[in-house]
Amino acid sequence: MYEDKKIAGIYIRVSTEDQAREGFSLPEQEKRLRAMCEYKGYSVYKVYEDAGISAKTGNKRPAFDELLQDIKDKKINTIVVLKLDRLTRSVLDWEKILKFLEENDAYLDCANDDINTTNANGKMISRILTSVSQQEIERTSERTKIGLAGAIKVGHIPHHAPLGYKHEDKRLVIDYSSKDVVIRIFTMYHDGLSYKKISNILNDEKVLGKINWRDSTILNILENPIYKGDFLHGKKTKHPTYYENVVEPLVTKEYWEECQVQQKKNSRSYQRTLNYLFLQKLKCPKCSRILGGKATTKKNGISYYYYYCNDCKINIKEKTIEKHVDEFMDSIVEYDSIVNQYFLPMIKQKIENPKEEIEKELKSEKDKFNRIREAYINQVFTLDEYNNERKKLEDIIESLETKLKDTEVCEQLKFTPNDILVKRDIDFINSIKYPDKYKNNTKFWNEYTREEKADLIMKYVDEIELTDKYSKTPEVDFIKFRESIAKSSNELYFKGYYDRYIPSIFGNVLGQIRFSEYLPEKEMTEQIMRLRQFYDVGYYEATYSVKNQVFHFAYTEENEVIVRVFPLEDYIKIDPNMKLEHYKMGVIYIKEDDGTLLEDKDDVFKYIPAECDGNVVYSKEPIFVESKPVPYYIEDEEFCNSSS
């Protein structure tokens, strides 16, 4: 049993945010509380100390827990603190402490707050003080959140910089020494490789000097929205906040989203069956489930591939699907070889690898190299530690120097979107002038291996919808291309730098016109003059009757071949509803019998014409020859996403 004398447990606490605040240091608290106990005649049993811990609900405070246990064990009967907020700033927690004190015949005495927990009035005052303290915490938290949100929106990400980024002036910016590793990871995964396969490749190559790449590392990179420019704050809380476009992205949002969808497809069984061209791309026309694949091999060694739905008893031959796909896959192959593999990497390189940034990064890494060398000389590092750090930095410096050289070469080449259009025109003319050489220099869809075909379909095709409306055997109804490729293709097309084939009727013969969108006259003149460096191309104006869908132009089937038709004004903008009666069109053509103007005709397959300045003399009086093609315009801007 207790005597009348108070036996005190002195509780002192300092949180991280008030470490340096005057009068709140642990020694100062203890000194003041011991003096108070001596003045009031309390016997001090023990000092309980929690350092660097906030009084927020849920925080673990070992010393405070020990104090409560000593009260239960009747070792002390009075808690002595500097202020009430040293115990708690939560009204709910304070009610629990009050109840605990009552149940254990214990008391609280505060040096700075006149609180007496032995009567109702004292308890009321304590509750008011606790409410004020809790409000202060909540208001501080709100101000912190507002300030943090503002900082995040301008790129001040309050986390460790992820691979491919670094902190510079508190902002998260691209780290040019490692960003390509991240882009490569996304590319490999987008192309069908599993986490394990990617980590094995990176470990085998000792990328960034590391041999500890793991599946979880790859997964965390692929799922991190920071790489598409967004940031998720507080993802482990009940109410996380999503911020869009706060940093410069390493991949497009479309590409990032496609990689999230790809998670469902990159299983090991999927990897083993890449020889199926359309696996994971086909849905049952009845139940919409993804079709499975199977193959049979005949005695002659030839394999036949099928896709099936067990539930709906549907089977479709791979050859049937490929037959529908063949008609446009050569265009996709052409796009992949010319645009995606040849020009876009160069154009992208100039945008993503600015020379000044790489030079700055290279200087920084070389400075690091000099510092570790000096540290080794001063015996700060062992030889093994020095060699490990040296190897990492040498790899980074070598990578940056390679990028710098590529950027310098790229600046000399000066590839532009206009080059894409010129290259496609030259290829088309080559196919007319030198068909045999063109075939030898061009790889067509039917010449691809199964693995190459599967890879191309994996890269560009998102889904192939089947229908059984027209016959009992399912047929291809709709082909949806991945948004990342469709978007870039559409952007090139609608800006005038990419052509498409438009079915047309020439007299009694069904053919196609190569059509491209509007370009300003100066750019179009430049295009024609560049073509004339290789071939004697002709040009004249044509008139298109909107109402009758009839072209009037000087085309003669026997002697001339149309290279490309294009509008002379931006009719998509000036006449979106097609209310004008006539459109002016430009026509580029060649005469079939003329060869190249170059001395070595093989050069037309190796080079593209250089940029030049010049004027084109337009003919003012076109010869009217009636032909009736389908409309040249594309009504649906998602044309590239589908084909029937």
ABEGO torsion letter per residue (X at the ends): XBBABBBBBBBBBBBAAAAABBGABAAAAAAAAAAAAAAAGBBBABBBBBBGBBABBGBBBAAAAAAAAAAAAGABABBBBABAAAABABAAAAAAAAAAAAAAGBBBBBAABBBBAABAAAAAAAAAAAAAAAAAAAAAAAAAAAAAAAAAAAGBBABBBBBGBBBBGGBBBBBAAAAAAAAAAAAAAAAGBBAAAAAAAAAAAGBGGBAABBAAAAAAAAABAAAAGBBBBGAABABBBBBBGABBBABBAAAAAAAAAAAAAABAAAAAAAABAABGABBBAAAGBBBBBBBBBBAAGBBBBBBBBAAAGBBBBAAAAAAAAAAAAAAAAAAAAAAAAAAAAAAAAAAABBAAAAAAAAAAAAAAAAAAAAAAAAGABBAAAAAAAAAAAAAAAAAAAAAAAAAAAAAAAGBBAAAAAAAAAAAAAAAAABAAAAAAABBBAAABBAAAAAAAAAAABABBBBBAAABABBBBABBBBBAAAAAAAAAAAAAGABBBBBBBBBEABBBBBBBBBBBBAAAAAAAAAAAAAABBBBBBBBBBBAAAGBBBBABBAAABBBABBBBABBAAAABAAGABABBBBBBBBBBAABBBABABAAAAAABBBBBBBEBBBBBABBBBBBBBBBBABBABAAAAABBX
